């Protein structure tokens, strides 16, 4: 067997109802078998995943392991891949037809780029077969991402979302240096990979949406979810990330200053989650929310300043759990739209992600 150019790595656990769409989207990339290796890693599924993947043999290789979480999947599978480039895909997502061609163009034209990410469609649909995208999440423009300075690291932080699983491709030589991933990261092991990969070589993010991210009941994407078990799970993962990433970044050559700039948002979210779940002192909520605001924005109107002052003052007169419960209700009711009357604050310098509503034809 000749060495393929790309290995498509699909991780799955009890997602047979989504997996076929993911596999078809990889097969539709247009690369011949000699250039595209497709591997499904099953993290101990108890459904019919094995028989479904068997329908795609021998084009798709199947690896089964005992259930251990996302980090254990990547640790087990990556050393067995043969491609020069590894493109990741979660089984509940799927790729646009031009995904690999767009990513390969960047990596083949610039050998100094180690990782490529991109914009994506968000699909809000609980149905197993529903897949109509309703939003595009994208950077303002395609751009190189580097960690060569504190300013670059701070600018890179909001862009890390575009390098999550299903949106990221990494050179295999870089992944070999990233491994092993701490296996406590049963979720968000991709955050560990992309962060360390950025420290080892520059990255590039494309403004084109090249995959479809399906939001459903099992996603672990918002700490403002009313599901306390999901909140707790996310807290434990982020807590572990902010514990292990500084050490791994230092080993990859990043300075403590760059590490703090890059991971500041993660540290703040860990603090918010802890206050939301376990409570604390009102002054802790005040300090955390003030730091979060200062990190995100550089300018704001007098009206917005008054609004934010009232919001911060409320943190001092109620328990943290109550504050975050009200904050979640506020977000769910979309009351935030009325805040625009006061004028939207200006984000800190850097390329900021944008959310764009879309309406695709039936």
N, C-alpha and C positions, 0 to 999 in steps of 0.2 A: 504493500500500500504506500503510495506517495504521500508525503506530508501535506495535509490540507492547509489552506490559507486561513480558514476560520473554523473555530469550534463553537457551535451554538449549544450553550449549557442551559437546560430547562430543569429547574428544581420544582418538585411537586410533593404534596401530601394530601391525599384524599380529595383530589380535584379532577376526577375523571370527567365531570360535566363541563369543565373548561378546557381541559388539556388538548382535545382534538383541534380546537380552533387555534391554539398556540402553535401546535405542530404544523398545521397547514400554512400558517403565516410564515414559518421558517422555510418550508419547502417552496413557497412562492417567491422567495428572494431571487431565484433565477441562477444560482450558482450550481454547477455540476457537483456530483458526489466527490470528485477528485479534489475540489476546492472547499467543500463545506461538510464538516463532520457535525452530526446532530446527536446529542447525548441527553437522555432523560435520566435524572437521578431521583429515585423514589425513596423518600425518607420514611419508609415503613408504612405505606398506605394499607388500609384494610378494605378498600373498595376494589373496583375492577380496573385499576390503573394498568396493571401488568398486561391483561388481555387486550386493552385498548392499544397500548404501545406495540404489542405484537403484530397488530394489523399493518404497522408501518415498517416492519422488519423486511429486509436487512438495512433499509435506508437509515433507520434510527436505531442507535445502540441504547440498551436499557441497563441501568445499574440499580440494584435494589440494596438497601441498607436498613439497619434497625433505626427506629425513630430517635433522632437526637437534636433536631433543630437545624437552622440554616447554616450556622458555622460548620457543623459537622458534615453537612452535605458538601460544602465547598472544599473543606479540607480533604474529604475522601475523593472527590471527583476531579478537581483541577490537576493533580499530578498525573491523572490517567488520560488527559486530553492531549491531542497531537497538533492542534492548530497553532499557528504563529500568533493569532489574535483570538481572544475568547470574548464572545458576545453573550451576555446573560439575559435570561428571560424567565419570569415567574409564570407558572402554569396557568394562572388566572388572567394573564395579560396576553396581548398579541401585537405583532409588529406590522407597521405599514410596509407596503410592497417594495419601497425604495430604501428601506432602513439600511441594509448592509452596504449597498452601493454608495450611499452618502457617507457612511462611517469609514469605509475603506478608502474613499478618495482622500480624506484627511490624513489617515495613517500612512498611506502609500506616498503621498506628496511631501510629508514632513516627518522624517525619522525621529526627530526630537520630541514629537508628541507621543506620549505613552498611553493616554486614556482619552476616549471621546464619549461625550454625553450629548443629550439633545432634548428639545421640547417634547411635549406629549399631550395627547388627548385624555381628558378625564371622562369616564363613562359612569354616570350615576344610574345604576339599574340593578335591582335585587334579583331580577330574573336570571336564571342560568343561561338563557339564550338571548337575553337583551344585551345589546352592545352599541347603542347609539350614543356617540360622544356629544356632550353638551358644553364642554369648556376646553380651551387650549391653555396650557400652562407653558410659558415660554420666557426666555430672556429677551431683553430689548433688542439684542443683536447677537450674531455669532461672534465668539471671542475666544482668545487664548486665555487660559487660566494658569497662573503661576503662584508659587509660594516663596518668591524671592525676597519679599519684604513684609513687614507688618501690615502695610497698607494693602498689598496684594492679597494677603491672607484674609483680611477683613472683607475685601471685595469678593473673594472667592466663596466665603461662607454661604451667602444666600443662593449661590449657584450649585451647591452640592446636591440639592434636590434633583437636578437634571442628570446626575450620575448614579442614581439608585438603580436597583435591579430592573431589568427590562429596558433601561435607557442607557446602559453603559457597555462599552467594549474596551478591553485592556489587553495590551501586549502580554503574551504568556511569560516572557522573560521577566516582566515586572511582577506578575502574580507569583512567580516562583520566589521572589524576594519578600513578598507580603506574607506568605504562609509561614507558620500556621496561624489561623485566626482563633482567638480565645473561644472555646466551645460553649461558654456561658451565654454567648450571643446567639440564643435560639432564634431571635429575630434581629434584623438590622445588621447582620454580618456584612451586608453590602456597604454600610456606612464605614466600617473598618477598612474594607478593601479600597474604596474610592479615596478615603482620606490619606492613607499611606501611599497609595499609587500617585497621588498629587505631589507628595513630598519627594518621590523618587524620580519623577519626570513631569514636565508640563502637560496640561490637559487642554482640551478644546471642547467648547459647547456649541452646538448647532441650534439656530433659532427655528429650524423646521421641526414640526411635530412628527415623530417617526415611530411612535408606538401608542398603544391604547391601554390606559391604566384603568382597570375595572374596580370600582368601589362597591364593596359588598360587606356583609355582616362580619366577616373574619378579618377585614383590614385593621391594621394597627396604626392608624394615621392621625388620630386627633386626641390629645389629652383632654379635650373638652367634651368628649363622649360621655354619656350618662352611665356607661357600663364601667362600674368600679373595677371589676376584674381586669378589663382591658387597660384601664388607667394604671393599675398596679403593675401589670405586665410591662407596659411601656416604660414606666418609671424604673423598673429593675434593669431594663435593657440600656436606657440612657445613662443611668448611674454607672453601669459597667463600662460603657463607652468612654465616659469622662474620666474613668479610672485608668483604663488601659491605653487610650490613644496618646496621651502625652508621652508615655514611655516609648511606644512604638514610633511616634513621630521623631523623638530624639534619636532613636536608633537609625532612622532614615535620614538624619542630617538636619532636621528642622530645629531652629532655636526655640527656647521657652517662650520668647516674645511672639514668635509666629504661631506657636501652638495655642497660646492664650487668645490671640486674635481670631484664630480659626474656630476654636471650640467654645468661645464665649456664649454663643446662643444655646449650645447644648447644655452648658452648665446652668444657664438661667432656666431652661425648660426643666431640668432636673429639680431645681429649687422650687419652681412653681408646682410641679407634680407632687413633691413631698409635702408642701403646704396644703395642697388640695386634698391629699389622701390622709395625711397624718396630723394636720393642723400645725400650730406653732403660735408665735407671738405676732400681734398685728403689725408691729414695727418691722418684722421680717418680710411681711407681704409688701409693706410700703417700700422698703429698700429694693426688693426684687423687682417690683413693677416699675419703679423709677429707673433702675438700671436698664431694664428692658426697653423703656421708652427712649432713654438717652442713646442707647446703642443703635436704635432703628432710625431716629429722625434727627435732622440738623436744624430745620426751620419750621415754624408754625405760627399761625395767626394769633392775635390777642384772644379772639373768641375760642380758638382751640386750646390755648393755654389755660383759659378759665375752666373749660370742660375737663381737661386733664387734671387740673388742680383739685376739682371736686371729686373726680374718680379716685385720685390718690388719697384724698382726705377720707374717703369712705373706707379705705383699707385699715384706718386707725381706729374705727369705731365698731368693727365687727370681726368675728373670728375668721381666720383664713379660709376655712372650709365653706363658710357662708358666702364670703366674697367670691370665691371661684365658682360656687353654685350659681350665684346671680350673674356672674360673667358668662357662664355657659348659656344661661337662659337668654341673656342679651344677644349673644351670637346667634342662637337658634331662631330668635324672633326677627333677625335681620334689622334690628333697630339702628344698627350702625349706619344705614343709608341716610338717616336724618342728621347724622353728625356732619355730613358733607356741607350742610348749610354754613357751618363754621369755617369751612376751608380745610382741605386735606393737608396734613403735614408733609414736609419735603423730606424724603429719605436721605440717609447719609450718602455721600458720593459713591458711585459704583453702578454696575449694571444690575438693575433690580428686576426680579421676576414679575411677569404680568399675567393676569388672568383675563381671558377673553371669552365671552359667551359666544356660542355658535349655534346655528340651526341648520343641520344637514338635511338634504332631501330624504324623503321616506324610501 
